[in-house]
Amino acid sequence: MRHLSGGCLCGKVRYSADADPAFTAICHCKNCQKQAGASFSLNVGVPAAALKVTGPIKTFQDRGDSGKPVRRKFCPECGSPLITDVEVMPGLSILKAGTLDDTSWLKPNMEIYCDSAQAWTPRTAGAQQFARAPG
């Protein structure tokens, strides 16, 4: 079981979880690109029940392809995106990997929304590729 910890840029929000990640995925969807301010977002799925968050958090309610809610949680002080909860994936919370204290172990095992990927972004060798979301 892996110990995960992380937090926002200003340090007012911290999180931790003792859990093996369900996945480590690169998301190329346009909304993740906008939220990250980058060509993709690197995400780590963990059991929601294992996640503990301290500090103030604000939520932006987005919509996924299914029409169901995507709750993007961020620090109201510094704006760091931290956690996403997707209604079509009950029981999982998705950590924004750049907010982890230790990122040395990260190795994406899938890429989603490859149809929205920037043309100049290389694919990750060995990772499953999905045109949209799997499932």
C-alpha positions as CSV (number, residue, x, y, z in Angstrom):
1,M,0.0,0.0,0.0
2,R,1.4,3.4,-1.0
3,H,1.3,6.5,1.2
4,L,0.3,9.5,-0.9
5,S,0.4,13.1,0.3
6,G,0.2,16.4,-1.3
7,G,-1.3,19.8,-1.3
8,C,-1.7,23.2,-3.0
9,L,0.9,25.8,-3.9
10,C,0.2,28.0,-0.9
11,G,0.0,25.1,1.6
12,K,-3.4,25.8,3.0
13,V,-4.9,22.6,1.6
14,R,-3.3,19.2,2.3
15,Y,-4.4,15.7,1.5
16,S,-3.2,12.2,2.2
17,A,-4.3,8.6,1.4
18,D,-2.9,5.2,2.2
19,A,-3.9,3.3,-0.9
20,D,-2.6,1.7,-4.0
21,P,-3.6,3.9,-7.0
22,A,-6.3,2.4,-9.3
23,F,-4.7,4.1,-12.2
24,T,-2.3,6.8,-13.3
25,A,-3.7,8.5,-16.4
26,I,-2.9,11.3,-18.7
27,C,-6.1,13.1,-19.7
28,H,-6.1,15.2,-22.9
29,C,-9.7,16.4,-22.6
30,K,-10.1,20.1,-23.3
31,N,-11.5,20.8,-19.8
32,C,-8.4,19.3,-18.2
33,Q,-6.2,21.3,-20.6
34,K,-7.9,24.5,-19.5
35,Q,-7.8,23.6,-15.8
36,A,-4.1,22.6,-15.9
37,G,-3.1,25.4,-18.3
38,A,-1.2,22.8,-20.2
39,S,-1.5,20.2,-23.0
40,F,-2.8,17.5,-20.6
41,S,-3.4,16.7,-16.9
42,L,-1.7,13.8,-15.1
43,N,-4.1,12.1,-12.7
44,V,-4.0,9.4,-10.0
45,G,-7.2,7.6,-9.1
46,V,-7.5,6.6,-5.4
47,P,-10.3,5.1,-3.3
48,A,-12.4,8.1,-2.1
49,A,-12.8,6.5,1.3
50,A,-9.0,6.5,1.8
51,L,-8.6,10.2,1.0
52,K,-8.3,12.7,3.8
53,V,-8.3,16.5,3.1
54,T,-7.5,19.3,5.4
55,G,-8.0,23.0,4.7
56,P,-10.6,25.0,2.8
57,I,-11.6,23.7,-0.6
58,K,-13.8,25.1,-3.3
59,T,-15.6,23.1,-6.0
60,F,-16.3,23.9,-9.6
61,Q,-19.1,21.7,-11.0
62,D,-18.3,20.7,-14.5
63,R,-20.0,18.2,-16.8
64,G,-18.6,15.1,-18.4
65,D,-19.4,13.6,-21.7
66,S,-22.1,11.5,-20.0
67,G,-23.8,14.8,-18.8
68,K,-23.1,13.8,-15.2
69,P,-21.2,16.0,-12.8
70,V,-17.5,16.3,-12.7
71,R,-16.5,18.1,-9.4
72,R,-13.2,19.9,-9.8
73,K,-11.8,20.8,-6.3
74,F,-9.2,23.5,-5.8
75,C,-7.7,25.8,-3.2
76,P,-9.7,29.0,-2.9
77,E,-6.5,30.9,-2.0
78,C,-3.9,30.0,-4.6
79,G,-6.2,28.3,-7.2
80,S,-4.3,25.0,-7.4
81,P,-6.4,22.2,-8.9
82,L,-6.2,19.3,-6.5
83,I,-8.9,16.6,-6.7
84,T,-11.6,15.7,-9.2
85,D,-14.6,13.5,-8.4
86,V,-16.4,12.1,-11.4
87,E,-19.9,10.8,-10.9
88,V,-19.5,8.0,-13.4
89,M,-16.6,6.7,-11.3
90,P,-18.2,6.3,-7.9
91,G,-15.9,5.5,-5.0
92,L,-12.8,7.1,-6.7
93,S,-11.2,10.4,-6.2
94,I,-8.7,11.7,-8.8
95,L,-5.7,13.5,-7.6
96,K,-3.9,16.0,-9.8
97,A,-0.5,14.3,-9.8
98,G,1.5,17.6,-9.9
99,T,0.2,18.3,-6.4
100,L,1.8,15.2,-4.9
101,D,4.8,15.7,-2.6
102,D,6.6,12.7,-4.2
103,T,6.1,12.3,-8.0
104,S,9.2,10.1,-8.6
105,W,7.2,6.9,-8.8
106,L,4.6,8.2,-11.4
107,K,4.3,6.2,-14.6
108,P,1.1,6.7,-16.6
109,N,-0.6,3.5,-17.5
110,M,-3.3,5.0,-19.8
111,E,-4.0,8.1,-21.8
112,I,-7.6,9.2,-22.3
113,Y,-9.3,11.7,-24.7
114,C,-6.4,11.2,-27.2
115,D,-8.8,12.6,-29.8
116,S,-8.3,16.0,-28.1
117,A,-4.6,15.7,-27.6
118,Q,-2.4,18.5,-29.0
119,A,-0.8,17.2,-32.2
120,W,2.7,17.9,-30.9
121,T,2.2,15.9,-27.6
122,P,3.9,12.5,-27.9
123,R,2.1,9.4,-26.7
124,T,3.4,7.5,-23.7
125,A,5.1,4.2,-24.6
126,G,3.3,1.2,-23.0
127,A,0.3,3.1,-21.9
128,Q,-3.2,2.2,-23.1
129,Q,-4.6,4.8,-25.5
130,F,-8.3,5.7,-25.6
131,A,-9.9,8.1,-28.1
132,R,-12.3,9.3,-25.3
133,A,-12.9,7.9,-21.8
134,P,-12.8,4.1,-21.4
135,G,-15.8,2.1,-20.6
